[in-house]
Amino acid sequence: MSEPFYAGRVFRPKPGATIAAGIVLVILIGLGVWQLQRLTWKEGLIAERHDRSTAAAIELPAAGADTSQLDFRHAQATGSFDHAHEMFLAARSMNGNPGYHVVTPFKLADGRTLLVDRGWVPLERKNPPQRADGQVLGEITIDGLLRLQRPKTWLEPDNQPKDNLWFWVDLPAMADYLGLPPDQVTPFFLEAGPAPNPGGFPIGGQSRTELPNDHLQYALTWFSFAVILAVIWFLYHWKTPAEFAAREQQNKSRR
């Protein structure tokens, strides 16, 4: 009868390898814990965004009001569109089709201007005559999600106001493009809801309220690496005396 695989094995950890493995192990566990913290943060952010976007619509805050908690708040506004001064957010796609988002000034009763991302149009519908039915006139009430301006990311190209080509919403620059004082344009904009426009364009409801949340997978990956490292470290130092001797001899021959 053969002896069990563990028969005669002894555990002799080497200080150098143990210190190195310990440092890496701490790093791997730290990365896993960090991802769990990120998971909690992301879940809270998703819940907050969901609650704000699905709550009853609020009226637009007055000039000078605190706007710090407005991002993704469901809101309504009454006024009229200034279709003669549309702006275009480039590199926007819908179901894999390239196009633009149409940003239109919306004149409010108190004299302020609210910029409204009315939604997506395909490339061939950029020019207003190609979607004339959607150029709604007169006073109307619109519905959507309020958005605060976010910083430009390093992946986004610079805006090109001279060509009325924008890659990200820059409220002060857009106010300047419209010839309006910055304080006359609200410090937030509105992404129109999914209510269809006459003629079908622009297509609203383009707000992205969902967020990718892979932090649990990342945490499990780091913890798995930590377990694998611990197993390798243990097996490396758990051998028979003959195996230890052979390894020492091999190390000497390499020197």
C-alpha positions as semicolon CSV with decimal commas, in nm:
position;residue;x (nm);y (nm);z (nm)
1;M;0,000;0,000;0,000
2;S;0,149;0,336;-0,104
3;E;0,212;0,602;0,156
4;P;-0,010;0,914;0,160
5;F;0,130;1,210;-0,033
6;Y;0,194;1,406;0,286
7;A;0,400;1,135;0,453
8;G;0,744;1,256;0,562
9;R;0,686;1,614;0,450
10;V;0,802;1,901;0,669
11;F;0,730;2,274;0,661
12;R;1,040;2,495;0,639
13;P;0,954;2,852;0,535
14;K;1,242;3,057;0,396
15;P;1,257;3,411;0,539
16;G;1,319;3,590;0,210
17;A;1,042;3,417;0,019
18;T;0,807;3,454;0,316
19;I;0,864;3,830;0,344
20;A;0,817;3,880;-0,031
21;A;0,502;3,668;-0,036
22;G;0,369;3,847;0,270
23;I;0,409;4,189;0,108
24;V;0,234;4,078;-0,210
25;L;-0,039;3,906;-0,006
26;V;-0,110;4,226;0,187
27;I;-0,131;4,419;-0,140
28;L;-0,372;4,167;-0,295
29;I;-0,598;4,161;0,010
30;G;-0,588;4,542;0,024
31;L;-0,699;4,563;-0,339
32;G;-0,985;4,323;-0,268
33;V;-1,100;4,525;0,033
34;W;-1,076;4,845;-0,171
35;Q;-1,301;4,694;-0,438
36;L;-1,556;4,599;-0,171
37;Q;-1,554;4,959;-0,053
38;R;-1,601;5,071;-0,412
39;L;-1,891;4,825;-0,440
40;T;-2,067;4,985;-0,143
41;W;-2,005;5,333;-0,286
42;K;-2,132;5,233;-0,632
43;E;-2,446;5,066;-0,497
44;G;-2,526;5,382;-0,301
45;L;-2,471;5,597;-0,609
46;I;-2,695;5,373;-0,821
47;A;-2,971;5,380;-0,558
48;E;-2,946;5,758;-0,526
49;R;-2,959;5,808;-0,903
50;H;-3,257;5,575;-0,931
51;D;-3,446;5,753;-0,652
52;R;-3,383;6,097;-0,800
53;S;-3,475;6,001;-1,155
54;T;-3,797;5,818;-1,063
55;A;-3,931;6,061;-0,802
56;A;-4,210;6,306;-0,878
57;A;-4,099;6,594;-1,099
58;I;-3,984;6,911;-0,922
59;E;-4,002;7,267;-1,045
60;L;-3,679;7,433;-1,151
61;P;-3,497;7,594;-0,857
62;A;-3,490;7,973;-0,849
63;A;-3,182;8,168;-0,944
64;G;-2,916;8,147;-0,672
65;A;-3,062;7,834;-0,511
66;D;-2,840;7,546;-0,402
67;T;-2,792;7,314;-0,698
68;S;-2,553;7,058;-0,544
69;Q;-2,822;6,791;-0,512
70;L;-2,987;6,839;-0,850
71;D;-2,797;6,590;-1,063
72;F;-3,043;6,337;-1,215
73;R;-3,343;6,499;-1,042
74;H;-3,666;6,452;-1,235
75;A;-3,795;6,799;-1,320
76;Q;-4,039;6,998;-1,531
77;A;-3,996;7,340;-1,690
78;T;-4,227;7,576;-1,877
79;G;-4,107;7,809;-2,147
80;S;-4,037;7,821;-2,520
81;F;-3,761;7,682;-2,741
82;D;-3,524;7,905;-2,936
83;H;-3,474;7,670;-3,230
84;A;-3,268;7,926;-3,422
85;H;-2,976;7,867;-3,186
86;E;-2,947;7,489;-3,168
87;M;-2,615;7,337;-3,067
88;F;-2,495;6,989;-3,150
89;L;-2,324;6,731;-2,930
90;A;-2,118;6,515;-3,164
91;A;-2,018;6,149;-3,144
92;R;-2,351;6,034;-3,004
93;S;-2,492;5,698;-3,106
94;M;-2,822;5,518;-3,062
95;N;-2,851;5,143;-3,119
96;G;-2,516;5,155;-3,295
97;N;-2,617;5,435;-3,532
98;P;-2,408;5,755;-3,534
99;G;-2,563;6,094;-3,487
100;Y;-2,590;6,402;-3,268
101;H;-2,773;6,526;-2,962
102;V;-2,958;6,851;-3,022
103;V;-2,913;7,108;-2,744
104;T;-3,166;7,391;-2,765
105;P;-3,199;7,707;-2,553
106;F;-3,527;7,711;-2,360
107;K;-3,650;8,056;-2,255
108;L;-3,802;8,056;-1,906
109;A;-4,061;8,302;-1,779
110;D;-3,814;8,456;-1,531
111;G;-3,578;8,555;-1,812
112;R;-3,325;8,278;-1,762
113;T;-3,229;8,030;-2,032
114;L;-3,224;7,656;-1,967
115;L;-3,019;7,447;-2,209
116;V;-3,210;7,133;-2,307
117;D;-3,058;6,822;-2,458
118;R;-3,365;6,729;-2,659
119;G;-3,223;6,393;-2,766
120;W;-3,068;6,209;-3,056
121;V;-3,094;6,265;-3,430
122;P;-2,919;6,063;-3,705
123;L;-2,655;6,231;-3,918
124;E;-2,897;6,299;-4,201
125;R;-3,140;6,473;-3,962
126;K;-2,893;6,723;-3,818
127;N;-3,026;7,013;-4,023
128;P;-3,357;7,148;-3,885
129;P;-3,543;7,136;-4,222
130;Q;-3,500;6,757;-4,212
131;R;-3,705;6,743;-3,887
132;A;-3,926;7,048;-3,915
133;D;-4,221;6,885;-3,736
134;G;-4,008;6,854;-3,422
135;Q;-3,941;7,229;-3,401
136;V;-4,219;7,289;-3,149
137;L;-4,329;7,652;-3,119
138;G;-4,490;7,849;-2,839
139;E;-4,498;7,795;-2,466
140;I;-4,479;7,432;-2,358
141;T;-4,395;7,228;-2,051
142;I;-4,107;6,984;-2,086
143;D;-4,003;6,695;-1,866
144;G;-3,666;6,534;-1,807
145;L;-3,365;6,494;-1,578
146;L;-3,158;6,785;-1,451
147;R;-2,784;6,748;-1,500
148;L;-2,493;6,936;-1,349
149;Q;-2,195;7,013;-1,567
150;R;-1,922;6,756;-1,520
151;P;-1,551;6,810;-1,585
152;K;-1,411;6,727;-1,925
153;T;-1,247;6,386;-1,936
154;W;-0,908;6,333;-2,100
155;L;-1,072;6,109;-2,361
156;E;-1,302;6,385;-2,487
157;P;-1,185;6,617;-2,767
158;D;-1,196;6,991;-2,719
159;N;-1,521;7,162;-2,811
160;Q;-1,525;7,362;-3,133
161;P;-1,763;7,653;-3,072
162;K;-1,668;7,825;-3,399
163;D;-1,812;7,526;-3,586
164;N;-2,099;7,473;-3,338
165;L;-1,953;7,131;-3,264
166;W;-1,951;7,017;-2,904
167;F;-1,829;6,696;-2,745
168;W;-1,928;6,774;-2,388
169;V;-2,162;7,022;-2,222
170;D;-1,971;7,336;-2,123
171;L;-2,237;7,574;-1,990
172;P;-2,022;7,892;-1,973
173;A;-1,883;7,835;-2,323
174;M;-2,231;7,762;-2,459
175;A;-2,365;8,078;-2,294
176;D;-2,085;8,273;-2,463
177;Y;-2,169;8,108;-2,796
178;L;-2,531;8,223;-2,753
179;G;-2,419;8,574;-2,662
180;L;-2,572;8,548;-2,315
181;P;-2,422;8,651;-1,980
182;P;-2,325;8,340;-1,780
183;D;-2,568;8,429;-1,499
184;Q;-2,855;8,432;-1,747
185;V;-2,804;8,062;-1,824
186;T;-2,899;7,818;-1,548
187;P;-2,604;7,636;-1,382
188;F;-2,758;7,306;-1,488
189;F;-2,913;7,166;-1,804
190;L;-3,197;6,927;-1,872
191;E;-3,191;6,597;-2,060
192;A;-3,535;6,558;-2,213
193;G;-3,746;6,260;-2,117
194;P;-3,874;5,989;-2,351
195;A;-4,196;6,167;-2,455
196;P;-4,198;6,155;-2,838
197;N;-4,156;6,475;-3,037
198;P;-4,374;6,552;-3,340
199;G;-4,222;6,387;-3,644
200;G;-4,021;6,152;-3,424
201;F;-3,703;6,363;-3,389
202;P;-3,514;6,439;-3,175
203;I;-3,552;6,116;-2,977
204;G;-3,543;6,197;-2,606
205;G;-3,488;5,971;-2,310
206;Q;-3,113;5,943;-2,371
207;S;-3,012;5,985;-2,006
208;R;-2,787;5,707;-1,881
209;T;-2,903;5,638;-1,528
210;E;-2,746;5,293;-1,503
211;L;-2,385;5,251;-1,399
212;P;-2,151;4,956;-1,458
213;N;-2,091;4,774;-1,131
214;D;-1,825;4,504;-1,156
215;H;-1,655;4,572;-0,824
216;L;-1,764;4,243;-0,666
217;Q;-1,603;4,051;-0,953
218;Y;-1,286;4,256;-0,916
219;A;-1,279;4,192;-0,539
220;L;-1,321;3,818;-0,589
221;T;-1,041;3,822;-0,844
222;W;-0,796;3,990;-0,606
223;F;-0,893;3,761;-0,318
224;S;-0,851;3,458;-0,548
225;F;-0,500;3,573;-0,637
226;A;-0,426;3,606;-0,265
227;V;-0,544;3,249;-0,199
228;I;-0,343;3,113;-0,494
229;L;-0,031;3,293;-0,371
230;A;-0,078;3,153;-0,019
231;V;-0,117;2,799;-0,155
232;I;0,192;2,831;-0,375
233;W;0,395;2,973;-0,083
234;F;0,286;2,686;0,143
235;L;0,354;2,412;-0,110
236;Y;0,694;2,562;-0,192
237;H;0,796;2,523;0,173
238;W;0,622;2,191;0,245
239;K;0,845;1,914;0,113
240;T;1,027;1,599;0,212
241;P;1,386;1,633;0,342
242;A;1,507;1,474;0,020
243;E;1,324;1,736;-0,189
244;F;1,469;2,016;0,021
245;A;1,816;1,871;-0,024
246;A;1,769;1,839;-0,399
247;R;1,650;2,198;-0,426
248;E;1,950;2,323;-0,225
249;Q;2,184;2,128;-0,447
250;Q;2,019;2,273;-0,758
251;N;2,054;2,626;-0,619
252;K;2,424;2,568;-0,546
253;S;2,488;2,440;-0,899
254;R;2,332;2,759;-1,044
255;R;2,571;2,974;-0,844
